[in-house]
Amino acid sequence: MIRKIIHIDQDKCNGCGLCAKACHEGAIGMVDGKATLLRDDYCDGLGDCLPTCPTGAISFVEREALAYDEAAVKANMAARAKAANSATSTNSSTSAGAGAEEPLACGCPGSHSRAINRSCEDMSASPAASGASAAPTAPSTAPAFRQNTSRLSQWPVQIKLAPVNAPYFDGANLLVAADCTAYAYGSFHEDFIRNKITLIGCPKLDGVDYSEKLTEIIRNNDIRSVTVVRMEVPCCGGIEMAVKKALQDSGKFIPWQVVTISTEGEILE
């Protein structure tokens, strides 16, 4: 029968395994370090795996495929659960008390997409900023670090790792920044990251065309505005040009601005 089913572009797949973890039917597995559709009849065509893919390697196609077999899926998942329970029981004596968290499907937690919910306390000013006196502490030989509040509201932040259809893009004010800008400009979190979804990259070092990924993000989500923050150095113009091209190719009219930071940490425009 002809039906809608997922397709995994092996060239785009980075082997993170997030799609395999997200597939509740066990249709996707890792083969030779790449995500692979194991059986057509395990895929229900609903696409829970799509928003988890950081590289856009998964899409829908219509082709000849076996019909979705719910009974086969349930039997497969029951067998997998039994095998997992057996393995857990076998290893319980060596892992007791270790307190290890369940590992991600991929080897790198940096690819795991998630929103970061800041509490009201987190969003308020710190005691140092408000003038409140801190309780005295005992002398310490450890270095003194000032803990300012992070304004980051999602993960990951690298353009190359960000999923195209993450829920946090809905209604977002998007910040696309060259990664050096956060080091050059002292109040980057408060003045730029706050209340925005942040994506960063370095067009010189990454060696990729960001415009394709940014086009998909803008086209497929309700992006309200785009702010580009770049350094004054010429090579940083690549990130500005990528955003301009993405806005044009998306076919949407979205308010946008460019802010340039000097190497001394000053706003030039």
N, C-alpha and C positions, 0 to 999 in steps of 0.2 A: 504494500500500500504506500501511497505518497502521503507523507505527513511532515510536520515541522519537527526538527530535531537539532541538537546542537552540533556545531562544527568547531574543532580546535585547530587553530593555525599553529603548526609545530615550529615554524620560524619565529613567531612572536612569543611563544611560551617560554617563560624563564625558569620553569620547574619549581615554582614556589609551593605548589600543592594546595593552595587555598581553595581552589575549585573542587578538588577531591574531598576536602573536609566539609565543604558546603553542600555537596550532593547527598541528599537524604536517601537516595535510592541505590547508592553504590555503583552508579553507572560510569563514574570516572575513576581511573586509577593512574598511578605513576609507573610508566614503563620507560626504562633507560633514561630516567631523569626528566621525562616530559609527561604532561597530562595527556591521557588517552581515553577516548570513549570505549569502554570495554565491551559493552553489549547494547545494541540498539533497543532491545525490548526492556532494558532497565531505565531508559531515559523517558521521562514523562513529558518533556517538551515545555516545561514551565520556566526553566531558566534560572533557578535559584543560584546557579554557579556564576551567571554573567556579572553581577555587580561586584563579585569578590576578585575578579581577575585584574591585576594591576597593569597589565600590558595590552588589554583589549584583544586577547587572542581567541576569545570565545564569541561566536555569533550563531544566529539561527539560520538554517537552510531548510529547504523543502526538497526531499528526495525519497527514493524508494527505501523503506525501512520497515522492520518488523513492528507490529503494534506493541504499545506499552503493555507489559504483562505484570499486573499488580501482584498476582499470586507468586510469581517467580521472584519478584523483588522482595516480598515479605520473607520468603524462604531463604533467600540469600542473606538478608540482613539478620535473620535469626541465627543463621550459621556463623556469621561474622561475630555477632554478640557472644555466642557460646565460646568461640575460639578466643575472643578477647578476655572473657571471664576466666577461662582456663589458664591463659598466660598470666593474668593478674594473680591468680591463686598460686601459681608455680613460683612467681617472683616475689611474693609478699614477704618471705623471710629475709630477703636481701634488701628490700626497699623500705621496710618498716622504720618509721621514725625519720625518714629522709626529708619528708615535707616537700617533695618536688611537685611542681605544678604539672598538669597535663600538657605534653608538648604540642606545639603547633604542627599542622600537617606539613609545613615547610621547615627547613632548618633555620630560617632567619626570621625572628620576631619583627624585624623592621618592615616586613611586607604586610603585616597584619593590619587591615583597615579598621579603624574605630573612631568614634567621636569621643571627645574628652569633655565631660560635664563639669564645669567649674561651679563650686558652691558660692553662695552669697558672701561667705567669709573670705573666700579666695579672691573675689572680685573687688572687695573693699580695700582701702589703702592699708599699707603695712604700718605697724606702730612707729617705725622710724620716720615714715613719710608724714604721718599725722601729728607728730610731735609728742606722742605718748612716751613715757619713760618705760624702759624695759626693766624687768626684775633683775636684781644683781645676780651674777653667776660667779661660781668659783673660778679662780685663775686657771687657764689652760695653756698648754704648750702647743696645742693644735692651731693651725691657721684659722683666722677669723674670716668667715664668708658671710656676705650680706645676701640674704635670701629674698629676692624680689619676686613678685607674683608673675608667673607665666600667663600669657594671654592666648597661648596656642589652644585651639579648640578641636583639632582633629589630628589623626595620624594615618598614613605617613604623609610627609611633606614634600619629598622629592617628586618632581614632575614625572620621572620615569616609573616610579612605584605607585603613584596615585591611581586608584580605580576610576574608570570613566563614569560610572553610575552610582557613586556612593551617596547615601541619603543626605549627608551633610552639605552637598552641593545645592540642594533644593532651596531656593530663595537666598542664596549666598551672595555676599559681597566678596569678590575674589581678589586676593593679593597674589601677584606673580612677581617674585623677587629674585634677583641675583644673589647667590648665597653669601657673597662677601659683604653685602649691605648690612646684614645684622651685626657684623663685627665692627664695621666702620662707624655706624650710627648708634650712639649710646642708648637712646630711648626707643629702640626699634619695636619692642613689644607694645608699649603704650601708644605710640604714634602710628604704627602701621598694622601690627598683627591683631590688635584688639578689635573684636567684633567682625573679623574677617576669616575666611577660609584661606589658608596659606599654602602656596606651592612655590618651591625654590628649585634653582638649577644653575648650572654654569655652562653657557653655550660653548665656551672654549675647551673645557676639560671633558664634558660629556660627549661631545662629537655627534650629537643627534639633532634631528629637526623636531623641535618641540611643537611646532605649529600644528602637526597632525593630531597629536594627543590633546592639545588645548582646544582645537576645533571641535573634537568629539565631546569634550567636557562642556563647552559653551553651547553646542548645538543640542545636546541631549538633556540639559538641565536648565532650571529657571535661575540663571545667573543675573543678579540685579545690577552689578557694577564691576568694573575691573580696574584695579590699581597696579601699575607696573613700577617697581622700585629697582633701579639699576645704578651701577657705579659709573663714574665719569669716563673710565677707560674705554677706548674704542671697541675692544672685543666684547664688551658688555652690551653693545648695541644689538647683538644677536637675539637677546631675550626680548627686547622691545619689538624687533621686527617679527619675531615669532608670534607675539600677541596680536600685533596689527594684522598679520596674515590670518590668524585664527578667527579674529572678529569678522574679517571680510568673508572668509570661506564659510563661516557659520550661517551667514545670511541674516543675522540678528543685528538690531540697532541697540547697543548697550552703552551707557555712559562709561567713559574710561579716561584715565589720566596717567601721565608718566612723571615720576619724581626721580631726579638724579642726585646721587650722593657723591661728594668729593672724597678723595683718598684721605683727607683730613677729618672726615666725618660731618661735613656741613651740607645742608640742602642747597643745591644750585638752582633748581627750577621745579 
